[in-house]
């Protein structure tokens, strides 16, 4: 069995983003294999801790992946501030010739387009993927899972950082399907009674509305903040209110565009033009919404750049949805990309960003702790990845072993296999989940 088949059988997906099935990436042939360790979301340190504690597995994962795609260059992208992680990789190098490209401590250094350009000097085509320019990118945890797959071990657990207002901030490994309410207890629970949680990041993550939501293969962390924190207040505003505020207050200063990372890379993303679709221009929304199509959703325009504290990122998201609804959701503009001459001088230092967000006081080391967390029940989503949801191959009442395949995807469909993250009995199967109770 080759690596592609091993990775497919293990259900490996991108652990640091949208969850693209990794076996598809490993089926390609490219020049560059990149390891994305340029963690840039404030307060999250999961990738750094993985490089510190599992360097040999990660390096072997990168080597196996590079061999699979026949890459001649293998490079780690890591922030210079993570010196201990860099030293950890160097000490475990052995005979594998990889490079380490160091990045400054700015946001969003870990954006795929930014990382690819910073390492290779190549620009991904508008609305394109790295494969088109001879590059494959994998997250640090994905590389760990690739190595595990080569040993016949499926993806059953997720590394994540639990931080903010918890008694003991830490990075841990928990079974996929663990409920957020249970995972918080691993870190001692919240230190305040009225709290709210952001999942997988303050800028590109999601506000958690339900603590009974399960951890998935793509969950990067849980950040506990006061319920009345300004960030939480912004994320809980109704979309209609965001649009109404933008309609009345946007003065077209264009700061959101001038500091947009994708615009600075040369892509036609112009949030200030998208804001015109809110109705203060006589031109129709369709004209302005096209400037949202290449948005990466990094959140800088909304949470950092706008002096009026408006919502250009949300306007871009709505604009993309509106264009898709009328069948115009694909980029049809210029394919020429030219880096802005002021790009490097407009980078946003992470410390400055954290000060603006009002979260500096919540930053902690959140070191890895090898705690044995064994929940009584897991609620495993059937769709934790890009593509088709997996279909259950077990029945209610069945007893399952740890690591057993419980849901599959047809060979001709894009998706990922799902495995039992605990041993026990199938309590319930729905269209969205398989619920297992511990034996």
C-alpha positions in Angstrom: 0.0 0.0 0.0 1.5 3.4 -1.0 1.3 6.6 1.1 -1.7 8.0 -0.8 -3.7 4.9 0.0 -2.5 4.9 3.7 -3.4 8.6 4.1 -6.8 8.0 2.5 -7.5 5.0 4.7 -6.6 7.0 7.8 -9.0 9.9 7.0 -6.3 12.6 7.0 -7.5 16.1 6.1 -6.0 19.5 6.4 -5.8 20.1 10.1 -5.1 23.8 9.9 -7.8 25.1 7.5 -10.9 24.0 5.6 -10.1 20.3 5.8 -9.2 19.4 2.3 -8.6 15.6 2.0 -4.8 15.2 2.1 -4.6 12.1 -0.1 -5.7 14.2 -3.1 -2.8 16.6 -2.5 -0.3 13.7 -2.2 -1.5 12.3 -5.6 0.0 15.3 -7.4 3.5 15.9 -8.8 5.2 19.2 -7.8 8.5 20.9 -7.2 7.9 22.3 -3.7 6.5 20.7 -0.6 5.9 23.3 2.1 5.2 22.8 5.8 3.0 25.6 7.2 4.2 26.3 10.7 3.8 30.1 10.5 1.0 30.1 13.1 -0.4 33.7 13.2 -3.8 33.7 14.9 -3.4 35.6 18.2 -3.3 33.4 21.4 -3.0 30.0 19.6 0.2 28.0 19.9 -0.8 24.5 18.8 1.7 24.2 15.9 4.6 25.5 17.9 3.9 22.9 20.6 3.7 20.1 18.0 7.1 21.1 16.6 8.6 21.2 20.1 7.2 17.8 21.3 6.8 15.8 18.0 9.6 17.0 15.7 10.7 13.5 14.5 7.1 12.6 13.4 6.6 15.9 11.7 9.9 15.7 9.8 9.1 12.2 8.7 5.7 13.3 7.6 7.2 16.0 5.5 9.7 13.6 4.0 7.1 11.1 3.1 4.9 13.8 1.6 7.8 15.2 -0.4 8.6 11.7 -1.7 5.0 11.1 -2.7 4.7 14.2 -4.8 8.3 13.9 -6.1 9.2 17.4 -4.7 12.8 18.4 -5.0 12.5 21.1 -2.3 11.0 20.7 1.2 10.7 23.8 3.3 9.3 24.6 6.8 7.8 28.1 7.1 8.1 29.2 10.8 8.2 32.5 12.6 11.6 33.6 13.8 10.3 34.1 17.3 9.7 30.4 17.7 13.4 29.7 18.2 12.9 26.6 20.4 10.7 25.0 17.7 13.3 25.7 15.0 16.0 24.2 17.2 13.8 21.2 17.8 13.5 20.5 14.1 17.2 21.1 13.5 18.1 18.6 16.2 15.9 15.9 14.5 17.0 16.6 11.0 19.0 13.4 10.4 19.6 12.8 6.7 16.6 14.6 5.3 17.6 17.8 3.5 14.9 20.3 4.3 15.1 24.1 4.6 13.6 26.4 7.2 12.3 29.8 6.0 11.8 32.2 8.9 9.0 34.8 8.9 8.5 37.9 11.0 5.8 38.0 13.7 3.0 39.5 11.6 -0.5 38.6 10.6 -1.4 36.7 8.4 2.0 35.1 7.9 0.3 31.7 7.8 -2.1 32.5 5.0 -1.4 30.0 2.2 -1.0 32.6 -0.5 1.4 34.6 1.7 3.4 31.6 2.7 3.8 30.3 -0.8 5.0 33.7 -2.1 7.3 34.2 0.9 9.1 30.9 0.4 9.0 30.4 -3.4 8.6 33.9 -4.8 5.7 32.5 -6.9 2.1 34.0 -6.9 -0.9 31.7 -7.0 -3.3 32.6 -9.8 -6.4 34.5 -8.7 -8.9 32.0 -7.2 -6.3 29.3 -7.8 -4.4 26.8 -5.7 -0.7 26.2 -5.0 -0.7 23.1 -7.2 -1.0 25.3 -10.3 2.5 26.7 -9.6 4.1 23.5 -8.6 3.5 23.7 -4.8 1.8 21.6 -2.2 1.2 23.0 1.3 0.5 21.0 4.4 -0.1 22.2 8.0 2.2 21.0 10.8 -0.4 18.8 12.4 -1.4 17.4 9.0 2.2 16.2 8.5 2.1 14.5 11.9 -1.1 12.7 10.8 0.6 11.7 7.5 3.3 10.0 9.5 0.8 8.3 11.7 -1.1 7.1 8.6 2.1 5.6 7.3 2.1 3.5 10.5 -1.5 2.4 10.0 -2.9 4.9 12.6 -6.1 6.7 11.6 -7.1 10.2 12.6 -9.0 9.9 15.9 -7.7 12.8 17.9 -7.1 16.5 17.5 -4.5 18.8 19.0 -5.8 22.2 20.1 -4.9 25.1 22.3 -7.3 26.0 25.2 -6.5 29.5 26.4 -7.9 32.9 27.5 -9.9 32.9 30.7 -9.4 29.3 31.8 -7.7 28.1 35.0 -4.8 26.4 33.2 -4.2 27.4 29.6 -2.6 24.5 27.7 -2.3 22.7 24.4 -3.9 19.2 24.5 -4.9 16.2 22.4 -8.5 15.2 22.6 -10.7 12.6 20.8 -12.5 13.9 17.7 -16.2 14.5 18.6 -15.5 15.6 22.2 -17.9 18.3 23.2 -16.5 21.8 23.8 -18.1 21.8 27.2 -16.1 18.8 28.2 -12.9 20.0 26.6 -13.0 23.2 28.7 -12.9 21.1 31.8 -9.5 19.7 30.8 -8.1 23.3 31.3 -9.9 23.6 34.6 -12.9 25.4 33.1 -13.5 29.2 32.8 -12.4 31.5 35.5 -15.5 33.7 35.1 -19.2 32.8 35.0 -20.2 35.0 32.0 -17.9 33.9 29.2 -18.0 33.3 25.5 -15.8 31.2 23.2 -14.1 31.7 19.9 -13.2 28.5 18.1 -10.0 28.2 16.0 -9.0 31.9 16.1 -10.2 35.4 16.9 -10.0 36.6 13.3 -10.7 33.6 11.1 -12.4 31.5 13.7 -16.0 31.2 14.7 -18.1 32.4 17.7 -19.3 29.3 19.5 -23.0 29.6 20.1 -23.5 26.1 21.6 -21.1 24.5 24.1 -22.4 21.1 23.0 -20.7 21.6 19.7 -18.1 18.8 19.0 -14.4 19.2 18.2 -13.6 18.2 14.6 -10.5 17.3 12.6 -10.0 21.0 11.8 -10.6 22.6 15.2 -7.4 24.6 16.1 -8.3 26.0 19.5 -10.7 27.4 22.0 -10.3 30.9 23.3 -12.4 31.9 26.3 -13.2 35.6 26.6 -15.6 37.7 28.8 -19.1 37.6 27.3 -19.1 41.4 27.1 -15.7 41.7 25.4 -15.9 44.0 22.4 -14.8 41.2 20.0 -17.7 39.1 21.2 -20.1 42.0 20.9 -19.0 42.5 17.3 -19.4 38.9 16.3 -22.9 38.7 17.8 -24.3 41.7 15.9 -27.1 40.8 13.4 -26.0 41.1 9.7 -28.7 43.6 9.0 -27.3 45.9 11.7 -23.8 45.5 10.3 -25.1 46.6 6.9 -27.1 49.5 8.3 -24.1 50.8 10.2 -21.9 50.5 7.1 -24.5 52.2 4.9 -24.6 55.2 7.2 -21.0 55.5 8.3 -18.6 54.3 5.6 -16.7 57.4 4.2 -14.7 55.4 1.6 -11.3 56.1 3.3 -10.0 52.8 1.7 -7.9 51.8 4.7 -9.5 48.4 4.6 -8.2 47.9 1.1 -4.8 49.5 1.6 -4.0 47.1 4.5 -5.6 44.0 2.9 -3.0 41.2 2.6 -4.4 39.9 -0.6 -4.6 43.4 -2.2 -1.0 43.9 -1.2 0.0 40.7 -2.9 -1.6 42.0 -6.1 -5.1 40.5 -6.1 -8.2 42.5 -6.9 -9.7 42.5 -3.4 -11.0 46.0 -2.5 -13.3 45.9 0.5 -14.0 49.7 0.4 -15.5 49.2 -3.1 -17.6 46.2 -1.8 -19.0 48.5 0.9 -20.6 50.5 -1.8 -22.9 47.6 -2.4 -24.6 48.5 0.8 -26.6 51.1 -1.1 -24.9 54.5 -0.8 -23.9 54.3 -4.4 -26.2 54.7 -7.4 -24.3 51.8 -9.0 -25.8 48.3 -8.4 -24.4 45.8 -5.9 -23.3 43.3 -8.6 -20.7 45.8 -9.9 -19.1 46.3 -6.5 -19.4 42.7 -5.1 -17.0 41.4 -7.7 -14.2 43.0 -5.7 -14.9 40.5 -2.9 -14.5 37.3 -4.8 -10.8 36.9 -4.0 -11.2 37.8 -0.3 -9.5 35.3 2.1 -11.6 36.3 5.1 -8.6 37.2 7.3 -10.6 39.8 9.1 -8.0 42.6 9.2 -10.3 45.0 7.4 -13.1 44.6 10.0 -11.1 44.1 13.1 -8.0 46.3 12.5 -8.0 48.6 9.6 -11.4 50.4 9.7 -11.3 53.6 11.7 -15.1 53.6 12.0 -15.2 50.0 13.3 -17.4 48.9 10.4 -17.7 45.4 8.8 -16.1 45.2 5.4 -15.1 41.5 5.8 -18.8 40.7 6.4 -19.8 42.8 3.5 -17.4 40.8 1.3 -18.8 37.5 2.6 -22.3 38.6 1.8 -21.2 39.9 -1.6 -19.7 36.6 -2.5 -22.9 34.8 -1.4 -25.0 37.2 -3.5 -22.9 36.6 -6.6 -23.0 32.9 -6.2 -26.8 33.0 -5.9 -27.0 34.6 -9.4 -24.4 32.2 -10.9 -21.6 34.8 -10.9 -19.5 33.4 -8.0 -16.4 32.7 -10.1 -13.6 35.2 -10.7 -13.6 36.4 -14.3 -11.4 39.4 -14.0 -7.7 39.9 -14.8 -5.3 37.0 -14.1 -2.3 39.3 -13.8 -0.9 39.6 -10.3 1.7 42.2 -9.3 2.9 42.7 -5.8 2.2 46.1 -4.3 5.4 48.1 -3.8 4.4 49.0 -0.2 3.6 45.4 0.8 6.4 44.8 3.2 5.9 48.2 5.0 2.2 47.5 5.6 2.5 44.3 7.5 0.6 44.2 10.7 2.7 43.1 13.8 0.9 40.5 15.9 1.6 42.5 19.1 0.0 45.6 17.6 -3.0 43.5 16.4 -3.5 42.0 19.8 -3.4 45.4 21.4 -6.1 46.6 18.9 -8.2 43.6 19.7 -7.8 44.0 23.4 -6.5 40.5 24.1 -2.9 41.0 25.1 -3.7 40.2 28.7 -5.0 36.8 27.7 -1.9 35.6 26.0 -0.2 32.7 27.7 2.4 30.1 26.8 -0.3 27.3 26.7 2.4 24.5 26.7 1.5 21.0 25.6 0.2 18.8 28.3 -0.1 15.1 27.6 -3.3 14.7 29.7 -5.4 11.5 29.3 -8.8 13.0 28.4 -11.4 10.2 28.0 -14.9 11.6 27.6 -17.9 9.3 28.3 -19.4 10.2 24.9 -18.3 11.6 21.5 -20.5 13.2 18.8 -18.5 12.6 15.6 -19.6 14.8 12.6 -19.9 13.0 9.3 -18.7 16.1 7.4 -15.4 17.5 8.8 -13.9 18.2 5.5 -14.3 19.7 2.0 -16.3 17.5 -0.3 -19.0 14.9 0.5 -20.1 13.9 3.9 -19.1 10.4 4.9 -21.8 7.7 5.1 -22.2 5.6 8.2 -21.2 1.9 7.8 -22.3 1.0 11.4 -25.7 0.7 13.0 -27.3 2.0 16.2 -26.4 -0.5 19.0 -23.2 -1.7 17.4 -20.1 -2.1 19.5 -17.1 -0.4 18.0 -13.4 -0.5 18.7 -11.1 2.5 19.1 -9.9 3.5 15.6 -12.5 1.4 13.8 -13.9 2.8 10.5 -17.4 4.0 11.1 -18.2 6.1 8.0 -16.9 6.0 4.5 -17.0 7.9 1.2 -17.3 6.3 -2.2 -13.9 6.1 -4.1 -15.2 8.3 -6.9 -16.3 11.1 -4.4 -14.2 13.7 -2.7 -14.3 13.2 1.1 -12.6 11.6 4.0 -13.1 8.4 6.1 -14.3 8.7 9.7 -13.0 6.5 12.6 -14.2 5.8 16.1 -12.3 8.1 18.5 -13.3 6.0 21.5 -14.3 2.4 22.0 -17.9 1.9 22.9 -21.4 1.5 21.6 -23.2 3.4 18.8 -25.9 5.3 20.7 -27.4 7.2 17.8 -26.9 8.0 14.1 -28.3 11.1 12.5 -27.8 12.8 9.2 -25.0 14.9 10.8 -23.4 12.7 13.5 -22.5 9.4 14.9 -22.8 9.4 18.7 -20.6 6.8 20.6 -20.9 6.1 24.3 -17.8 4.8 26.0 -17.8 1.1 26.9 
